[in-house]
Amino acid sequence: MRRSLLLAGLALSVFSSQAIWVTYSPVTSLVAEDLGVSKEEVGLLAIVYPAAFLALTIPSGVLLDRAFRTWLTVGVLLTGVAGVLRLLDPLSYEWLLACQVLAALGQPLLLNSFAPAASTIRPERRDTVVSLLSFAMYLGIIYALGTGYYIYTRLGLQWLNIPIAAVSAASIILYVAGLQALPQQAGSGLGFKDVASEFRLVVGRRDLWLLGLILGLGVALFDNMSIWLEAALSTKGLGDIAGRSVALALLAGLVGVLVVPPRVIRAGLRSWYIRAAALLVAVLYLALALETSRLAVQALIPLAGLVMLPAYPVIMEWISTYYDKRLQGKAAGAIGFVSRILTVSLASAATLFLSSPSTYFSFLAALSAIAFAIALLLPSDR
């Protein structure tokens, strides 16, 4: 029972963290008017998240390995408290920014906890734990982006924060109620030299770099599609279906996250799934480059989401299975760092390929093909 409460609290905390991140993104210009600031300043409320993650992903992984229970609790509390505190002064930009920074400090501790949490909370069901936490991660983003405009235009700025605050409070209550199920010390108390030695073991593994590059290409693919799909499709008069297509891809991906990873993992097909997903996505985008119609876009992009999003929990579970328990936080942090560096590097690359849908989808297909080529180098997990 306590393990279930603990896992529920952690999942709600992950949901809250992601929802806090993009709370104001769907209504940036409207929130700017309410707060009396520029749109760029409202955008900064979201930008602090990736900036903090890039800076803290490796340190957070080290801390989780040293004292998992302590630092996971810090991540849950930072996120939960930030979500609740936003209610105190929702019309103060400075206050909201401070709360966003607080939550952003907790995010690396939460996202890098997936593998060690699976090994610690329910080691016999690692695949299920990682899938659940990944589902919560994606659902938090979908909730905030999907409901933000509707809530804001009907109920106002305060109500953007209230549901997330309620989930944040519930996450702390459930997590604390189940905390006794988590061992007091699930990590090591090593000194700096020992930590450095362990980190060298992690970064010396070839699969870490391969997984980091594959994850980075996957995130870059989805980010570029989310940001630039409308611009590319507009050159052919199809811009109106961009938002719907991305939303369908996310929903299909949510289904995939719940259904695909447990089956792939239990069958020992992690490497093969990552390869197949990258190849299929490359083929789908190539097909869209050759034939960009309303039907094709709205059918093939969701299919790409269905196979692409489950790769994340498969990669996290790979860490949980093939890395020693004392190294899992560091491995997750290192993979996160490699993937974010690549994602940031490719963030604006798509702007060079927006002249037509054919050019744009060819670019996405090329990224997928590169991911497939890298995936061929992964060791077998059978």
ChimeraX attribute file (.defattr): number of C-alpha atoms within 10 A of each C-alpha:
attribute: neighborCount
match mode: 1-to-1
recipient: residues
	/A:1	9
	/A:2	17
	/A:3	18
	/A:4	16
	/A:5	19
	/A:6	23
	/A:7	25
	/A:8	21
	/A:9	26
	/A:10	29
	/A:11	26
	/A:12	25
	/A:13	34
	/A:14	31
	/A:15	28
	/A:16	34
	/A:17	33
	/A:18	25
	/A:19	26
	/A:20	30
	/A:21	23
	/A:22	23
	/A:23	24
	/A:24	25
	/A:25	17
	/A:26	17
	/A:27	19
	/A:28	19
	/A:29	16
	/A:30	17
	/A:31	21
	/A:32	18
	/A:33	12
	/A:34	14
	/A:35	16
	/A:36	13
	/A:37	13
	/A:38	14
	/A:39	15
	/A:40	12
	/A:41	16
	/A:42	23
	/A:43	16
	/A:44	13
	/A:45	24
	/A:46	20
	/A:47	17
	/A:48	18
	/A:49	24
	/A:50	17
	/A:51	13
	/A:52	17
	/A:53	23
	/A:54	18
	/A:55	13
	/A:56	21
	/A:57	26
	/A:58	24
	/A:59	16
	/A:60	28
	/A:61	29
	/A:62	30
	/A:63	20
	/A:64	29
	/A:65	26
	/A:66	23
	/A:67	19
	/A:68	27
	/A:69	20
	/A:70	16
	/A:71	21
	/A:72	23
	/A:73	19
	/A:74	16
	/A:75	26
	/A:76	29
	/A:77	22
	/A:78	24
	/A:79	34
	/A:80	30
	/A:81	17
	/A:82	26
	/A:83	29
	/A:84	19
	/A:85	16
	/A:86	23
	/A:87	18
	/A:88	11
	/A:89	12
	/A:90	18
	/A:91	16
	/A:92	13
	/A:93	19
	/A:94	12
	/A:95	16
	/A:96	21
	/A:97	18
	/A:98	15
	/A:99	22
	/A:100	25
	/A:101	22
	/A:102	21
	/A:103	28
	/A:104	29
	/A:105	24
	/A:106	30
	/A:107	29
	/A:108	28
	/A:109	31
	/A:110	27
	/A:111	26
	/A:112	27
	/A:113	29
	/A:114	29
	/A:115	28
	/A:116	31
	/A:117	27
	/A:118	24
	/A:119	24
	/A:120	20
	/A:121	19
	/A:122	15
	/A:123	15
	/A:124	11
	/A:125	13
	/A:126	25
	/A:127	27
	/A:128	22
	/A:129	24
	/A:130	30
	/A:131	27
	/A:132	19
	/A:133	29
	/A:134	25
	/A:135	23
	/A:136	25
	/A:137	23
	/A:138	20
	/A:139	21
	/A:140	25
	/A:141	20
	/A:142	20
	/A:143	17
	/A:144	25
	/A:145	19
	/A:146	14
	/A:147	13
	/A:148	22
	/A:149	20
	/A:150	14
	/A:151	16
	/A:152	19
	/A:153	12
	/A:154	9
	/A:155	11
	/A:156	14
	/A:157	20
	/A:158	16
	/A:159	16
	/A:160	23
	/A:161	24
	/A:162	15
	/A:163	14
	/A:164	26
	/A:165	23
	/A:166	14
	/A:167	19
	/A:168	28
	/A:169	21
	/A:170	17
	/A:171	28
	/A:172	24
	/A:173	16
	/A:174	20
	/A:175	26
	/A:176	19
	/A:177	17
	/A:178	20
	/A:179	19
	/A:180	13
	/A:181	18
	/A:182	17
	/A:183	13
	/A:184	12
	/A:185	13
	/A:186	20
	/A:187	22
	/A:188	18
	/A:189	13
	/A:190	13
	/A:191	9
	/A:192	9
	/A:193	9
	/A:194	12
	/A:195	20
	/A:196	13
	/A:197	10
	/A:198	17
	/A:199	18
	/A:200	11
	/A:201	13
	/A:202	22
	/A:203	15
	/A:204	11
	/A:205	12
	/A:206	12
	/A:207	19
	/A:208	22
	/A:209	20
	/A:210	21
	/A:211	25
	/A:212	24
	/A:213	25
	/A:214	30
	/A:215	24
	/A:216	24
	/A:217	24
	/A:218	25
	/A:219	22
	/A:220	25
	/A:221	22
	/A:222	21
	/A:223	16
	/A:224	20
	/A:225	21
	/A:226	16
	/A:227	16
	/A:228	18
	/A:229	24
	/A:230	21
	/A:231	20
	/A:232	25
	/A:233	25
	/A:234	17
	/A:235	13
	/A:236	14
	/A:237	12
	/A:238	18
	/A:239	15
	/A:240	12
	/A:241	17
	/A:242	24
	/A:243	14
	/A:244	12
	/A:245	23
	/A:246	22
	/A:247	18
	/A:248	19
	/A:249	25
	/A:250	25
	/A:251	18
	/A:252	20
	/A:253	25
	/A:254	23
	/A:255	16
	/A:256	21
	/A:257	29
	/A:258	20
	/A:259	14
	/A:260	20
	/A:261	25
	/A:262	22
	/A:263	14
	/A:264	18
	/A:265	22
	/A:266	12
	/A:267	11
	/A:268	14
	/A:269	17
	/A:270	24
	/A:271	21
	/A:272	18
	/A:273	21
	/A:274	28
	/A:275	23
	/A:276	17
	/A:277	23
	/A:278	29
	/A:279	19
	/A:280	20
	/A:281	28
	/A:282	25
	/A:283	18
	/A:284	23
	/A:285	26
	/A:286	22
	/A:287	18
	/A:288	21
	/A:289	20
	/A:290	14
	/A:291	14
	/A:292	18
	/A:293	15
	/A:294	16
	/A:295	10
	/A:296	13
	/A:297	22
	/A:298	17
	/A:299	15
	/A:300	19
	/A:301	23
	/A:302	21
	/A:303	20
	/A:304	23
	/A:305	25
	/A:306	24
	/A:307	23
	/A:308	27
	/A:309	26
	/A:310	27
	/A:311	25
	/A:312	21
	/A:313	27
	/A:314	26
	/A:315	24
	/A:316	27
	/A:317	27
	/A:318	22
	/A:319	26
	/A:320	27
	/A:321	20
	/A:322	11
	/A:323	20
	/A:324	14
	/A:325	19
	/A:326	20
	/A:327	24
	/A:328	30
	/A:329	34
	/A:330	31
	/A:331	30
	/A:332	30
	/A:333	27
	/A:334	24
	/A:335	29
	/A:336	25
	/A:337	21
	/A:338	20
	/A:339	25
	/A:340	24
	/A:341	15
	/A:342	19
	/A:343	22
	/A:344	16
	/A:345	12
	/A:346	19
	/A:347	16
	/A:348	13
	/A:349	13
	/A:350	21
	/A:351	14
	/A:352	10
	/A:353	17
	/A:354	21
	/A:355	15
	/A:356	17
	/A:357	25
	/A:358	21
	/A:359	18
	/A:360	26
	/A:361	27
	/A:362	20
	/A:363	22
	/A:364	25
	/A:365	25
	/A:366	15
	/A:367	22
	/A:368	27
	/A:369	21
	/A:370	16
	/A:371	26
	/A:372	21
	/A:373	15
	/A:374	18
	/A:375	24
	/A:376	15
	/A:377	13
	/A:378	19
	/A:379	13
	/A:380	11
	/A:381	14
	/A:382	11
